[in-house]
């Protein structure tokens, strides 16, 4: 089956703002992502994880790569596109719009009629457990709720792939575990292809079907590890699961090498 996303011999370098030193961030990255895959990208700090995700998103200043290319359904990516939803660590919600209006914002920009916007957003409001918060504004929400809104806003546009850059890093540990379980549940229901960058090996093993491990700078692929832990997944099971602990140890040993 043809890959949904294909990266071929991707290399990226840039100049540091202060020193103007040339930095090689990524080198010879080649990988494929199949439709319906959940891939987590891990590696040491500064290895180019975020750079790689932003190149796939087509976002400057990371895009375009210096060498190689990114293809979505066989077509070369030339910049941002609605078929790639992006969720950042920062919530990036519009403070003057309530939850429902934030979720529908992308649909409004596309000229979708109000009735259809409401119908499409309702599904993801329910999916994210946001029914009681639809009229709330961002300043009235917790960090975890803001990130649920950000995920719903990305999914409502029906992207081919959801790109997530450390989306749960800013919340407390308890909320983070809850959001991880929620994302697993949403993934099982929506079947959206997900690329997820994280510093947390435990998070990667808990979420992913596959983990791509990058080396320290310049980031190169050290390994591509399948995660065959059955779904649905919960932290109550994971912390006592020998397979989960073995995978965490295996990925950690690669990163520390």
N, C-alpha and C positions, 0 to 999 in steps of 0.2 A: 504494500500500500504506500503511495507517495506521502512524503512527510508534509505536515501542515507548515512547519517552519524548518528552514534549512540554512545553516551557517557554513560558509565555505572559506577556509583559510583566512579567517578574520584576524586582522592586526590593527592596533590603534596606538598611536603615540601623540603626545601633546607637550606644550611648554608650560612649566610651572609659572604661576603669576608673579611670584616674588623673585625667584632666582633666574627665571627664563631658561632653566635647564631643560633639555629634551628628556622626556620620560616615556619609556616604552611600557604601556599599561597592559595590553593584551597581545598575545603572540600565537598565531597559527591555530585559532579556535575553529574547529569543525565539529558540528553536532547536528542532530535532527530531533525534532519534537513532533510526535504523532498527535493526531486529533484525539482529544479526550485525555491526554497525558497530564499528569501533575508533576512538574519537574522543579526541584529545589536546587539552587546554586549556592554552594558554600565555599569558604576558603578563608585564608588569613586576612586581616585588615589590610586594605590597600592593594588587594590582588586584582581589582578590576571588576568585581561583581556588579556594582551599580553601573559602571561604564558599559558593560555588556548588555544589561537590561535596557539602558537608555538608547543604545545603538539599535536594538530590536524595535524599540518604540519609535525610532526615527527622530529623536530629540537632540537638538543642538545644546551645548557645544560638543557632545560626544559623537554625533552623527555628522558626516559619514565616516566610516572606517578608512584608514589609510590604505589598507589592502583587503581584498576579499569582499564578500557581499552577503546580504541577508535576503532570503526569499520567503514569501508567504504564499502558499498554494501555487508555487512555481513562478510567481511574479516578483521581480526585484523590488525591494522596499526602497522608496526614494524620499521618504519623510514621514511625518505623523499620519495616522489614518484612523477612522472610526472603528475599523475592524480590530484594532488593538486598544483595549481598555487598560488604563494605567491607574494604580493605587499607590500613592507615595506614603512615606512615614508621616509627613505632615498631612493633616486632614483636608486642607484646601477647599473647605466648604464656603459658600457665599454667606456671610454673616447676616445679611438683610433678608434672606429667604429661609422659610421653614423647611422641615425635613422633606415633605412631599415635593415642594418646589425645587429643592436642591437635587433630588433624585430625578426630577423631570427636566432639569435644565438642558441637558444635551439633546433630549427629544424636541424641546421647544426650538433650539437652534436649528434643528433639521426641518422645522416647519410641520412637525406632526400635530394634527388637530387635538384640541384639549381633551375630548372624550377618549381618544386612543391613548394619549399620554397617561390619563388617569387609570385606564384599564391596565396598561403595561406596568406602571409604577406600583399598582396595588399588589401584583404578584410578588414583587421583590420587597415591598414593605412587609408583607406577611412572611416571606421567606427569611428576612432578617430580624423578625420579631420586633418590628418598629410600629406596630399598630397604634399603641398608646402615645407615640411620640410624633405623629405625623404633623401636628401643628406647632411643635416646639422649634425654637431657633437654636443655632449651634451653641450659643453661650449658655443655654439651658441644659445641655447634654454633657454626659461624662465622656472621657476620652474613648472608652470602648464603644459607646453609642455613636460617637462621631465617625469612628472607623467603620461601623456597620453601615452607616449612611453612605460613606465613600465607596464601599464595596457594592452596595445596591445601585448607586449612581452609575458605576462602571458597567454592571451587568445588565441594566435596563436597556442599554444600547445594543444588546445582543452581539457583543464582540466575538470574533473568531478565537481570540486568545486574551486572557487577563494577565497583565504584567504587574507584579506586586513587589515593591522595593521596601523591605523591612517594615511592613505595615503595622506590626504590633509592638515595635521596639519601644514606643513612648508610653505604654500603659504598664500598670503594675502586674506582678507575676500572676496573681489570681485571675485578673481580667484577661491577661494574655492567654492563659490556658482555656478559659471559656471561649474566647474568640477563635482559638485554634480548633476547638471542637465544633464551633459554629461553621467555620470555613470548610471543614471536612464534610459536614452535613450538607451545606450548600453545594459543594462540589459533587457530591453523590446525586443530588437532585437535579442540578442544572447541567451537569456534564460538560462544563466549560473547560477548555484547555487552559492550564495555569502554569506560568513561570514565576517562581517565587524566590527572591533573594533574601537570605538570612545569615546572621552571624551565629545563630544557635543551632548546633548539630542536633540537639534533642528535638527542636521544632521541625527541622528538615525531615528527620526520620518519622516523626509523628504524622506529618502532612503528606509526604511525597509518595509517588509510585516509583520515582527515579531521582537519584541525587547525583549532580555533576559537581565534582570536587576540583577546585582550581588551586594551582600552586601560588606561592608568593610571587610578587611582581618580578618580571612580567607574567601576568596570569596565563597559564596554560592548563589544559585539562589533564589532571592526574588520573582520574578514574571516573567511570560512569556506572553507578551502583543501583541495581534494582532493589526496590523495597516491596516485599511480597507479604507484608503483614496484612491480614484480612481486614476488610471494612465491614461494618462501621467500627471506628476506633474511638477509644476514650482513654483519658489519662489514668483512670482507676485501673484499667487493664494494662496499659503500657508500662507503668512503673514496676509491675511484677512479671513482665514478659521477658524471658531470657533472649529471645530473638531480637527484641527491641534494644536491649542493653548491648548485645553483641554488635549490632549495626552501628550504634552510637560509638562504641569503642573502635570499630574499624575505621569510621570516617574521621574520628579524632586523631587516630594514629597517622592517617594520611596528611591531615592538616599540619600536624606537629613535625612531620618529617622535614 
